Amino acid sequence: MDRRQRQMCIRGSLGSDPEGRFTAGGTAVTTFSSATNESRRNSDGNWEDHTEWHRCVLFGKQAETAAEYVKKGQMVYVEGRLQTRSWEDKDGVKRYSTEVVGNSFTMLGRRSADDGDNPPPTDDDDLPF
């Protein structure tokens, strides 16, 4: 079995402002949810939009940058590995959460004060590759 971590990347819009904090050891940690969208045909042949939400986690300097500069609605590009955590809730039910643990993070466009609720442009020319 190959022990290397598989990398994945997403480009999406933040659903809310990032949540930044520090670990007991002083490492910055920032979490946010990012939405990716695709259009696909339904069984009637009509196009429907489909949104998938991804939980993302950043550490260190990237976490500090994201917490300070990224806002709800902004487009981001995150590369990282998938990590699934499990825990038991208060009723003893086992729960799971899969996150993208980012090792590379790029802000795609900026939001200005007068952007309101309009998301930034999603031009593919903004991608870093």
JOZI-V508622 format. One record per residue. RES is the residue in one small letter. PSI is psi in whole degrees, -180 to 180 (999 if undefined). OMEGA is omega in whole degrees, -180 to 180 (999 if undefined). Layout:
res->{RES;RES}
psi->{PSI;PSI}
omega->{OMEGA;OMEGA}
//
This chain:
res->{m;d;r;r;q;r;q;m;c;i;r;g;s;l;g;s;d;p;e;g;r;f;t;a;g;g;t;a;v;t;t;f;s;s;a;t;n;e;s;r;r;n;s;d;g;n;w;e;d;h;t;e;w;h;r;c;v;l;f;g;k;q;a;e;t;a;a;e;y;v;k;k;g;q;m;v;y;v;e;g;r;l;q;t;r;s;w;e;d;k;d;g;v;k;r;y;s;t;e;v;v;g;n;s;f;t;m;l;g;r;r;s;a;d;d;g;d;n;p;p;p;t;d;d;d;d;l;p;f}
psi->{138;123;-7;144;136;131;147;161;148;150;117;178;138;135;-19;171;146;153;113;146;180;143;170;-29;-1;7;131;138;129;134;149;161;137;136;131;147;148;153;136;158;138;-175;-21;-2;4;149;136;143;140;127;133;133;139;130;128;145;132;151;159;-144;-39;-38;-43;-43;-47;-44;-35;-39;-21;140;164;135;-17;144;138;157;124;129;141;-164;155;140;130;128;153;154;167;133;-177;-21;6;10;132;128;155;149;127;131;156;112;105;137;-6;134;132;133;131;96;162;153;133;168;-28;10;-22;-134;6;126;157;163;151;36;132;-16;-15;-14;143;15;999}
omega->{-180;-177;180;177;174;179;175;177;176;172;-176;180;178;180;177;177;178;177;-179;177;177;175;177;179;176;179;177;177;177;178;175;175;-179;-179;171;-176;172;175;178;-179;175;-177;178;-180;179;179;175;175;178;180;176;-180;-179;176;-178;179;176;179;173;-175;178;178;179;180;-179;-179;-176;-168;-176;-179;178;178;-178;176;176;174;-178;171;178;-180;176;177;178;177;176;178;175;178;-175;179;179;180;180;-180;-179;174;177;-176;169;177;-172;170;176;-174;179;173;-179;-178;180;173;174;-177;-177;177;-179;-180;180;178;179;180;-178;-179;-180;178;179;-178;-176;178;999}
//
